[in-house]
Amino acid sequence: MSGYDDFIERLESALADDEAREDFLEYLQGLTGEGRAEILAEADRREAEADVT
């Protein structure tokens, strides 16, 4: 699972459950600058692929 997919899965869980929301906040706080950059790069790549199709 990519970092982006993990992020989306955690975000979706956080939207549905209070405990998952706390876990998501901890996850966000633990992300490194490199981790955030990887997630953003993957989101940009997927968006570009979606625009092509």
C-alpha positions as CSV (number, residue, x, y, z in Angstrom):
1,M,0.0,0.0,0.0
2,S,1.4,3.4,-0.9
3,G,1.7,6.2,1.5
4,Y,-1.1,8.0,-0.3
5,D,-3.5,5.0,0.0
6,D,-2.7,4.7,3.7
7,F,-3.4,8.4,4.2
8,I,-6.8,8.1,2.4
9,E,-7.7,5.0,4.3
10,R,-6.9,6.7,7.6
11,L,-8.7,9.9,6.6
12,E,-11.9,7.9,5.6
13,S,-11.8,6.1,8.9
14,A,-11.3,9.4,10.8
15,L,-14.4,10.8,9.2
16,A,-16.5,7.9,10.5
17,D,-15.2,7.3,14.0
18,D,-14.0,9.5,16.9
19,E,-11.3,7.1,18.0
20,A,-10.0,6.8,14.4
21,R,-10.0,10.6,14.4
22,E,-7.6,10.7,17.3
23,D,-5.4,8.1,15.6
24,F,-5.4,10.1,12.4
25,L,-4.3,13.3,14.3
26,E,-1.4,11.3,15.8
27,Y,-0.6,9.9,12.4
28,L,-0.5,13.4,10.9
29,Q,1.7,14.7,13.7
30,G,4.1,11.8,13.1
31,L,4.5,12.4,9.4
32,T,7.9,13.6,8.3
33,G,8.4,16.3,5.7
34,E,9.4,13.6,3.3
35,G,6.3,11.6,4.1
36,R,4.0,14.6,3.4
37,A,5.9,15.3,0.2
38,E,5.5,11.7,-1.0
39,I,1.7,11.8,-0.3
40,L,1.4,15.1,-2.2
41,A,3.5,13.9,-5.1
42,E,1.3,10.7,-5.4
43,A,-1.9,12.8,-5.3
44,D,-0.5,15.1,-8.0
45,R,0.5,12.0,-10.1
46,R,-3.0,10.4,-9.8
47,E,-4.7,13.7,-10.6
48,A,-2.6,14.0,-13.7
49,E,-3.4,10.5,-14.8
50,A,-7.1,11.1,-14.2
51,D,-7.0,14.2,-16.4
52,V,-5.4,12.2,-19.2
53,T,-8.1,9.5,-19.3
